[in-house]
Amino acid sequence: MGRFQSNIPALYLPSGGEANDRIALPEEESRHVRALRLRAGDPVLLLDGAGGRTDATVERMERGEVIVRVRARVLDVGEGRPYIALGIGLLADKSRLEWTIEKGVELGAREIIPISAERAEGRFQHDRALRIAVAALKQSQGSFLPTIADPTPLARLLERLPEFERACLCHESAPAENSLARFLISSPGARRTIVLIGPEGGFTDREVSAAREASADIVSLGDTRLRSETAAIVALALIGGLG
């Protein structure tokens, strides 16, 4: 089964089932099937968000219930793709953070962690963020739904850095020669990377110092001053591309 099947709609089902199983879809996914005007016999792709990818067929639709029959299930273990955790400061405009979550899913982030930084503003709705992530997973037909954390103080997040082979904080104070691209090229083969992006106004000097003391590399994304969500997407694309 190919990783991306643009002509087959994807549904989110945390328990994907086994071959020949008949599964009643949850209400939200049943509505999705009807909105797509699918009929009995049409193929669908079931994603469990944990690496499971299941070929299935709509078997019947009755009384608001949609039953699918599993044909084959495979497990994508993520080999060859880096495990990326994105920490990003809370943003006053929640739509910008939600857009970042959507694009983060598309770019393969495995964790997205809103950071309660000193200059962070805004509120965070976890349920809404999760719905956005699920929608992005189905649209991109990815295998893994990232963990969406509740807002986390930077100090607590820095305590997690030993879990990762590479840890970096993107900041405008870093010289150009300390670019994220060079940092990634200089540490090939690392499979687990965490990247930290500041809120509007960036991380404070005190926060940058704390990250450096926690063994994070302070890296640059270039001479242009980027908005937080733009910086996050640039960083994810670089890490995904350079490994």
Order of alpha helices (4+ residues) and beta strands (2+ residues): beta-beta-alpha-beta-beta-beta-beta-alpha-beta-alpha-beta-beta-alpha-beta-alpha-beta-alpha-beta-alpha
